[in-house]
Amino acid sequence: NVVIGTIDHNNKVHGKGIEFLKNNGCKVTVGVLEEECDHLNKRFFTFHKKKRPYIILKWAQTKDGFIFPETGSQVKNKPIWISNNYSQQLVHKWRTEEQSILVGTNTVLQDNPKLNARIYFGRSPVRITLDKDLKVDSDFNFYNNKIETIIFIDEKTKVFNGEKSILK
């Protein structure tokens, strides 16, 4: 007896293993805890069903709906925390579960984030930013060489700084 939670949605194998097992005398039960199995494999299934990566959108927001402090109220290169220790640990846990984390140039310039997993055990994701004009200097945490980093730039940008990994 073979129990299968959910069918593989990759077109190369979609149900072929089940067919093989049945043709060779196995009793096959499909769909046991299917919803839970789909959730467990959501990144893989999103890629094969929707032809895109699994994406999580995360932001911190105050109770009254604000996500960024008033202009001039923030110390340069220092984030303003509006979350608590639990939510910060949860975010670091999420980081260990994903392959990469993408932030915009302004986030790097305003917060100087490390974008690693410091307060939860696990692998840090690849850091990615959209810095078309190369506004982020090499002294920012983004370029500390501790984590793989990818910077997407504008094709017209001709500047190259050997300390930066640049992908066009």
N, C-alpha and C positions, 0 to 999 in steps of 0.2 A: 504494500500500500504506500502510495506517495501522496503527500499533502502539499499543495501549493497555495500560497497566500494570494498572489496576484500574477497576472501574465506579464511577461517582459514585453514592453512596447517598442523595442528596437526592431525595425523592419527585417533585419537579417535573421532574427531568431523567433519572432512573434508566434508563439504557440508550437513551434517545430519540436521542441523538447518534449512537450506534453504528448504530441502525436507519436513521437518515437517511443515513449514509454508505454503508451496504450497499445501500439502495434507490436510491442514485445511482451505483452501479457501482464503489465502492471495495472493495478486499479489506481486511478488518479482522481483525486478530489481537488477541485480548483475553487478559489474564492474564500478560503478560511481566513478570517480576520483581514479581509481585503482592504478595508479602509485604513487600518493600522499599517498594513504593508505598503500601501500607496504613500502614506505619510512618511514612513521610514525611508523610502526611496524617492522622495519628491524631487531631489536635485536631478537624479538620473532620468526620471520620467519626464520632467519638464523639458530637459534637453531633447529627448527623443520624440515627445508628443508635439511640443511647441517650437522646436528648433531654435531655442534660445537658452541662456543660463537661467537658473533659479535666482530671483532677485529679492532682496529684503531692503525695504526702505525704513530707515530709522532716524528719528530726530527727538530732541528734548523740547518740551513745550511747557510754559507756565500755565497755571490754572486758568488764567484769563486770556490764553491764546497766543502769547508771545513766544517766539523762538530765537530772538536775537536781542541783545541789550541796545539801549539808545546809543546813538553815535556819540563817541567821546567818553562813555562811561566805562569802557573796558581798558585794562592795562594791556599795552602792546604785547603780542605773542603769549598771552595768558588766557586760558579759557575761563568763562564764568559758569560755574556749576549751578544748574537748577534742578539736578537730579540728586538722589540719595545714594548711600553706599550699596544698597541692594540692587538698584537699577544699573549702577556702574559695573558691578560684578556680573550681572546678567549680560550686559553689552560685551564684556570681555569673554564670557562664555560663548556668545554668538560668534565672536571673531574667530575662536578656535574651530568652529564648525564650518566656516566658509573658506573658499579658496582665495578670495581677494576682497579688498575694501576700497571703494572709490569715493574720493572727496574732490570738491572743486578747489580751484586756486585760492579763492577768498577764505575758505575754511583753513587752508594751510597758512595763509598770511595772517589771519586773525588769531588762530588758536595755537599754531605751531604744534599740531598733534603728533604723537609717536605712532599711533595706529597699530600698536602691538597688543598682545595679550599679557598684561602685567598682573592682574588680580584674579586670574583664573588659569589653571594649569592647562597647557596645550600649545599647539603650533600657532604662530602669528600668521595672519594672511598676507598675501602680496599686497603692497600699497600701490594704489593707482591714483593719479591726479590728471586733470585736464588743465594744462598750463601752456596754452598756445603761444604765449609771448615770453615764456621763461621768466616770469616775475619772481618765482621762489628762489632765493639765494641758497647756495650750498651749505650755509651755516644753520639752516633749519633742520629740525628733527627728521624731516622727510628724507634727508640725504645722509643719515648716519651709518649706512652700509651694514646695519644689523639685520635688516629684512630686505628681501627682494623688492625693488621699487620700479614702477613703470610710469613714465610721464608721456602723455600724448600731447604733441605740439602741433601748431599750424604748419602745413606743408611749406608755406612760404618762409617760415623762420629758418634762417641760415646759421644761427648761433649754435655752437657746440662747446660745452664746457666738459672736459674730460672727467670731472668728478660726478657728472650726472649721467644716468642711463636714460637715453632718449629713444623713444619708439615713434616713428612717423606713421 
